[in-house]
């Protein structure tokens, strides 16, 4: 014998209707916060300040390391240019070149870096130099005022001086005679200018 049980369909209990708005007396307690308090804001700002204080020195050290690498690369390029000059001319560049006959204003002559310009991809600047006149002559104004970045070290924070790295003076550690093949023997002939017949 089978018994049949009748079940009623499921009906959810109906709750009494409540307003979506809180009651006036409960307004302060049920209100949601949408802003930071002053204390929370100060804590967040202090955390950001501490993080910046920790990160900025590392960034500055990375920049300084990059400048040092650039400086070493510049020195390497100068060395490669001197080797290329020696291969082309058979001698290293002279320490300085002055106009002849020597006059007091011509004692500041062109330095050895001026001679290495073509090997440093500065051919147009080299061609603008009139080696038969001293550095201060108006015909050499362009060369005197041009800054070659490869001759500067990015880690040097001294004010940039324009034009002094291409000239030399007789009281400096170099002389006007070129050295032969990086030895200390002096080459006693007139210096050869590569690219200038």
C-alpha positions in Angstrom: 0.0 0.0 0.0 1.3 3.3 -1.0 0.6 6.4 1.0 0.6 9.6 -0.7 1.8 12.7 1.1 0.8 16.0 -0.2 3.4 18.7 0.3 2.8 22.3 -0.2 5.1 24.3 -2.5 7.9 26.2 -0.8 7.1 29.8 -0.1 9.7 32.1 1.3 8.7 33.9 4.5 7.8 37.4 3.9 9.5 39.9 6.0 7.9 43.1 7.1 8.9 46.0 4.8 11.8 48.1 6.0 12.8 51.5 4.7 16.1 51.7 2.8 16.9 54.8 4.7 18.0 54.5 8.3 15.9 55.9 11.1 16.8 59.4 12.1 17.9 58.4 15.6 20.3 55.7 14.2 21.8 58.0 11.5 25.3 58.6 13.1 25.9 54.9 13.9 24.9 53.4 10.6 26.6 56.0 8.4 29.5 54.6 6.2 32.8 56.5 6.3 34.1 57.8 3.0 37.2 59.8 4.1 40.4 59.3 6.1 40.9 60.9 9.4 43.7 63.3 9.9 45.6 60.7 11.9 45.3 58.1 9.2 46.4 60.7 6.6 49.5 61.5 8.7 50.4 57.8 9.0 50.1 57.3 5.3 52.2 60.4 4.5 54.9 59.3 7.0 55.1 55.8 5.4 55.4 57.4 2.0 58.2 59.7 3.3 60.1 56.8 4.8 59.9 54.8 1.5 61.1 57.8 -0.4 64.0 58.3 2.0 65.0 54.6 1.4 64.6 54.7 -2.4 66.1 58.0 -3.3 69.7 57.3 -2.2 69.6 54.1 -4.2 68.4 55.9 -7.3 71.2 58.5 -6.9 73.8 55.8 -6.5 72.6 54.1 -9.6 72.8 57.5 -11.5 76.4 58.1 -10.2 77.4 54.5 -11.2 76.0 55.2 -14.7 78.0 58.5 -14.9 81.2 56.6 -13.9 80.6 54.0 -16.6 80.2 56.8 -19.1 83.4 58.5 -17.9 85.3 55.2 -18.3 83.9 54.8 -21.8 85.0 58.3 -22.7 88.5 57.5 -21.6 88.4 54.2 -23.5 87.4 56.2 -26.7 90.3 58.6 -26.2 92.7 55.6 -25.9 91.2 54.0 -29.0 91.6 57.3 -30.9 95.2 57.6 -29.8 95.9 54.1 -31.1 94.2 54.9 -34.4 96.2 58.1 -34.7 99.5 56.2 -34.0 98.5 53.6 -36.7 97.8 56.4 -39.2 100.7 58.8 -38.5 103.3 56.4 -37.2 103.6 58.4 -34.0 101.5 59.6 -31.1 100.1 63.2 -31.4 102.4 66.0 -30.3 101.8 67.4 -26.8 101.1 70.9 -28.2 101.3 72.7 -31.5 102.0 76.4 -31.7 102.3 78.8 -34.7 105.8 79.7 -35.9 107.5 82.1 -35.5 106.7 81.9 -31.8 105.1 85.1 -30.3 104.0 85.6 -26.7 100.3 85.3 -27.7 100.9 82.0 -29.5 102.3 80.2 -26.4 98.8 78.7 -25.8 98.9 76.1 -28.6 96.7 73.3 -29.7 96.8 70.2 -27.5 97.1 66.6 -28.4 93.3 66.1 -28.0 92.8 68.4 -31.0 95.0 66.1 -33.1 92.9 63.0 -32.1 89.6 64.6 -33.2 89.4 62.8 -36.6 89.7 59.4 -34.9 86.9 60.4 -32.5 84.5 61.0 -35.3 85.0 64.8 -35.0 86.4 65.3 -38.5 84.4 68.5 -39.3 85.6 70.1 -36.0 89.2 69.0 -36.8 88.9 70.6 -40.3 87.7 73.8 -38.8 91.0 74.3 -36.9 93.6 76.5 -38.5 96.8 75.0 -37.0 98.9 77.8 -38.5 97.2 80.3 -36.1 97.1 80.2 -32.3 94.1 79.1 -30.3 92.8 82.6 -29.7 92.7 83.6 -33.3 89.3 84.5 -34.7 89.7 81.8 -37.4 89.6 79.2 -34.6 86.5 80.5 -32.8 84.3 77.6 -33.8 86.8 75.0 -32.7 87.5 76.9 -29.5 83.9 77.1 -28.4 82.8 73.6 -29.4 82.3 71.2 -26.5 83.2 67.6 -27.3 81.3 65.4 -24.8 83.8 62.6 -25.1 86.4 64.9 -23.5 84.2 65.6 -20.4 83.5 63.3 -17.5 79.9 63.3 -16.4 80.9 62.7 -12.7 82.8 66.0 -12.7 80.4 68.5 -11.2 82.7 71.5 -11.8 81.3 74.3 -14.0 81.8 73.4 -17.7 84.7 75.3 -19.3 84.5 75.7 -23.0 87.5 75.3 -25.3 90.3 74.7 -22.9 90.7 71.0 -23.4 91.9 71.5 -27.0 94.8 73.8 -26.0 98.0 73.2 -24.1 100.6 75.4 -22.5 104.4 74.9 -22.4 104.5 74.8 -18.6 102.2 71.8 -18.7 103.3 68.2 -18.4 103.5 67.7 -22.1 105.9 69.1 -24.7 105.4 70.1 -28.3 107.4 67.0 -29.6 105.3 63.9 -30.2 106.3 60.5 -28.6 107.0 57.6 -30.9 104.9 54.5 -30.3 104.1 55.3 -26.7 107.7 55.2 -25.7 109.5 58.1 -23.9 111.8 58.8 -26.9 111.0 62.1 -28.5 110.3 62.3 -32.2 112.5 65.2 -33.5 110.7 66.0 -36.7 107.8 68.2 -37.6 104.5 66.6 -36.3 102.4 64.8 -39.0 98.8 65.8 -39.3 96.7 62.9 -40.5 94.3 63.8 -43.2 96.3 67.0 -44.0 98.8 66.3 -46.8 
